[in-house]
């Protein structure tokens, strides 16, 4: 099976629940394969993550979970949805499919199939009024599927899959620095509610927010909290103290901000977590992060 055959193939019904984007892509690829015809390999190119470091405090405690229930979609639509939800852009070059992580820019996919139709489908769906919507201690994914099926029944139209991306505790005994919000059950009883409002209520009750891409894909993400691993770089306080020639106990957050601004000419937000002896730095771009690591080595 070549790349074009995979992109246009109907993948049928498929439930994906994986710890990483790469695992979700591989699960999709295997589902599209058959004994006679194997789906092509799909490359995944990602930035190096602080989660791979021994200093990262959430190692062994948290995992990113990508969940989506697919039905009546092509290989391209399924892959495009996963890319949109997880911060990747899909590229097809010389017959090879690749997904590039793009956390600091807006994805501009080079592969398009009926993009305008997907976007217009959501525009028409968002104001569909559901006569009633009720959930009783439902997991987030189950509530999302109920919302989709209810909207499809009322509108008589196809409702695109919705992806959920959150962080889950690996061990309930581990010390949590932020809440396992997306795992909380959802209970609500609504009447005469639009699809858009229902989506908002379901997301907020799970501690999440939803977003709609320019291509019309809907994804639900855990709201980033102070120590959210996707958005913060982590460095030991001792490393900073050694570079500054101070005692760790004497280093204040304002001192770190001034030191970083002087050496890197970068303004950022940071937080010292004294209990773990770590410093959390917000939204450093890859090049700035490399420069900081060189300063501290």
URNORNOR-V403733 format. One record per run of one state. SS is the DSSP state (H for helix, E for strand, - for the rest). FROM is the first residue (numbers start at 1). TO is the last residue. If there is no record, write none. Layout:
BEGIN
SS;FROM;TO
SS;FROM;TO
END
This chain:
BEGIN
-;1;2
H;3;8
-;9;9
E;10;10
-;11;13
E;14;18
-;19;20
H;21;32
-;33;41
E;42;45
-;46;49
H;50;52
-;53;61
E;62;70
-;71;73
E;74;74
H;75;86
-;87;87
E;88;93
-;94;95
E;96;101
-;102;114
H;115;125
-;126;128
E;129;138
-;139;139
H;140;155
-;156;161
E;162;169
-;170;180
H;181;183
-;184;185
E;186;194
H;195;205
-;206;207
E;208;212
-;213;217
E;218;222
-;223;231
E;232;236
H;237;244
-;245;247
H;248;250
-;251;252
H;253;264
-;265;269
E;270;273
-;274;277
E;278;282
-;283;285
H;286;296
-;297;297
END
